Amino acid sequence: MRTRSRFALGGLAAVAACGAMACSAAAQTTAATVGAFPMPGVQSASPETQISLRGAPPAQLGGVTVSGSESGNHTGTLRPHSDGNGASFVLDKPLRGGETVSVKTDLTIPGARNGDYTFKTVSRPRKGLGSGGGKPNLQLLQELTGQVGTPPRGSLPRFRSRPDLRPPEVQVFHTQADTPGFVFIAPKKVFGAKTRAGLQSGPMIVDNAGQPVWFAQNDAGNVTDFRVQQLDGRPVLTWWQGRAVLGTGEGVVQVVDSSYRPVGTIHGGNGYNLDFHETTITPQGTLLGIVYNPVRKDLRFVGGPKEARVIDSVIQEIDIKTGLVMWEWHSLGTIGLGESHAPIPGGADPLYDYVHANSVNVTPDGKILVSGRELWAGVELDRTTGQLEARIGGKKSTYRMVGAAQFAYQHDIQMPVPGVVRIFDNEAAPRVRSASRALFLALDDSAKTATLTRAQVHKPNTLLAGTQGNVQGLDDAGNIFVGWGSQGYFTQFAPDGTTIFDARIARGQDTYRAYRFPWVGTPAAQPSVASTSAGRNVYASWNGATQVASWQVLAGATADALAPATSAPRTGFETRIRTDGAAFVAVQALDAAGAVLGTSKAISTG
């Protein structure tokens, strides 16, 4: 198996070579509890899986023996995780689909017997995540998005200095101009919607006026979850890109630095591709991601067809430096089909997405919190062992949901501080309540209750978002930023519910999530320049630059003899500057103090 990572920083400490069947370490095996992944008893592991062990230094993990009921004994290499608290036994050849795999160790592993356990592998159905028979319900999508089938609205920006960029318009309805930070969205076409010819999709930063600050056309599929994160102590931009198939996805996570230069690409582990719903980088330098793994299953025991595919929601924690899988959890075998609110599908070879995991994050006490949209629940898991510890909401809730606390078809469950849960509560589809909510719950672990403390709806539209959405906490005071998913709106609220900022993307487009972050962009590329009317109109832009206060025009008879001619304040992504005309012009970007940040190439105005 090949572990893919472009982040490897060189040198893996204490890599042990394995013998015919086992990988042994000289040190004595630890007596501490160690988590093993795939977990004991898993019925749906990938044939390309690693055997990951967490909770002890690699030198204390002892010998590992792996054998498949059909593929026989396996050799491999024990590769340390970069934090020194575990390792992955990477097999020299993959397992076979449909076999029982035996793992023998001398460790204390929950669910194992004297350190030994088994799991089963499954092969991917030939149809994969393809449609499960039946066409999308366009009438339902119309109700949920308010966009399908409507004419596109808003002008399509055209930039003379960057004619290659055609981002969708962002219309701002309310703003406080001094609100700090920029808005981060990832425009994409709404399924079935009409859009203007030439309109592009991709990661996009906008200011409080709705003007683009940075936009990158993406030709490699859809883009979601665009935001600022920290990696190795520095801010980076991250987003998912890949193939989206009716609410599921297969792709990778891209990372660029503050100059918009590629830092690396994060892949799913164990032969999987990452789904678009989550791209969280933890302070430990790991990625929390989701995989939608279709598994062949007979659904007659729940009134469904004999031949069906059930999506196993797989959660992975990936060591970014090494590309190794540190932690993996499977919904199948842990969450029963009876816990789902999704109806059993019909038709030939249907696809049943019974959990639909759509967010993963770490709680303040170090647990993994997963949102299951079709469960109407958040699931709390142990970060070392993967064992399920609590459900928040749903049919088997650990907490009694008091009053209007129960949510439905939610996205983006977070626990910002102990005992507080923040949720984007969709409440559709199908419709449960009349409006989606940014929901806050207080958990009482003694009384085992969940009580509603804040429910913020959009004003004045009381939007109902059938898909997507998120709630970002901006500070400890209660300022929040809400992405309204399929409705295409994004709104900032004060603690008392006052609207500070409200905008929407052009009809026919939406954004999976929306965020506000501080950001300083210093593009590696030069500023761009264009001119008309023999140089009397000069157009200046610098895609991604955040510190430009004004533009200075350099003009002259030749490209090598330019001198300052005039200047003008920056007025948006592209600034038009009137001049007296010249044979050649260039532009310089100036900061608030008048210092030169960058200079364009010189162009002929003839």
HELIX and SHEET records of a PDB file:
HELIX    1   1 PRO A   58  GLN A   60  5                                   3    
HELIX    2   2 LEU A  138  THR A  145  1                                   8    
HELIX    3   3 ARG A  300  VAL A  302  5                                   3    
HELIX    4   4 LEU A  337  GLU A  339  5                                   3    
HELIX    5   5 ARG A  373  LEU A  375  5                                   3    
HELIX    6   6 GLY A  403  ALA A  405  5                                   3    
HELIX    7   7 GLY A  485  GLN A  487  5                                   3    
SHEET    1   A 5 ALA A  16  ALA A  17  0                                        
SHEET    2   A 5 GLY A  76  PRO A  80 -1                                        
SHEET    3   A 5 GLY A  86  LEU A  91 -1                                        
SHEET    4   A 5 ILE A  51  ARG A  54 -1                                        
SHEET    5   A 5 GLY A  35  PHE A  37 -1                                        
SHEET    1   B 3 ALA A  22  CYS A  23  0                                        
SHEET    2   B 3 VAL A  64  GLY A  68 -1                                        
SHEET    3   B 3 GLY A  72  HIS A  74 -1                                        
SHEET    1   C 4 ALA A  22  CYS A  23  0                                        
SHEET    2   C 4 VAL A  64  GLY A  68 -1                                        
SHEET    3   C 4 THR A 100  LYS A 104 -1                                        
SHEET    4   C 4 TYR A 117  LYS A 120 -1                                        
SHEET    1   D 5 VAL A 170  HIS A 174  0                                        
SHEET    2   D 5 THR A 499  ILE A 505 -1                                        
SHEET    3   D 5 TYR A 489  PHE A 493 -1                                        
SHEET    4   D 5 ILE A 480  GLY A 483 -1                                        
SHEET    5   D 5 ASN A 470  GLY A 473 -1                                        
SHEET    1   E 4 PRO A 212  PHE A 215  0                                        
SHEET    2   E 4 MET A 204  VAL A 206 -1                                        
SHEET    3   E 4 PHE A 182  ILE A 185 -1                                        
SHEET    4   E 4 TYR A 515  PHE A 517 -1                                        
SHEET    1   F 2 LYS A 188  LYS A 189  0                                        
SHEET    2   F 2 GLN A 509  ASP A 510 -1                                        
SHEET    1   G 4 ASN A 222  LEU A 231  0                                        
SHEET    2   G 4 ARG A 234  VAL A 245 -1                                        
SHEET    3   G 4 THR A 248  VAL A 256 -1                                        
SHEET    4   G 4 PRO A 262  ILE A 266 -1                                        
SHEET    1   H 4 THR A 280  ILE A 281  0                                        
SHEET    2   H 4 THR A 286  LYS A 297 -1                                        
SHEET    3   H 4 ALA A 308  ASP A 319 -1                                        
SHEET    4   H 4 VAL A 325  HIS A 330 -1                                        
SHEET    1   I 4 THR A 280  ILE A 281  0                                        
SHEET    2   I 4 THR A 286  LYS A 297 -1                                        
SHEET    3   I 4 ALA A 308  ASP A 319 -1                                        
SHEET    4   I 4 LEU A 351  TYR A 352  1                                        
SHEET    1   J 4 ALA A 357  VAL A 362  0                                        
SHEET    2   J 4 ILE A 368  GLY A 372 -1                                        
SHEET    3   J 4 ALA A 377  LEU A 381 -1                                        
SHEET    4   J 4 LEU A 388  GLY A 393 -1                                        
SHEET    1   K 5 ARG A 400  VAL A 402  0                                        
SHEET    2   K 5 THR A 449  GLN A 456  1                                        
SHEET    3   K 5 ARG A 437  ASP A 444 -1                                        
SHEET    4   K 5 VAL A 420  ASP A 425 -1                                        
SHEET    5   K 5 HIS A 411  GLN A 414 -1                                        
SHEET    1   L 3 SER A 528  THR A 532  0                                        
SHEET    2   L 3 ASN A 537  SER A 541 -1                                        
SHEET    3   L 3 GLU A 574  ARG A 578 -1                                        
SHEET    1   M 4 ALA A 563  PRO A 569  0                                        
SHEET    2   M 4 SER A 550  GLY A 556 -1                                        
SHEET    3   M 4 PHE A 584  LEU A 590 -1                                        
SHEET    4   M 4 VAL A 596  THR A 599 -1                                        
SHEET    1   N 4 ALA A 563  PRO A 569  0                                        
SHEET    2   N 4 SER A 550  GLY A 556 -1                                        
SHEET    3   N 4 PHE A 584  LEU A 590 -1                                        
SHEET    4   N 4 ILE A 603  SER A 604 -1                                        
END                                                                             
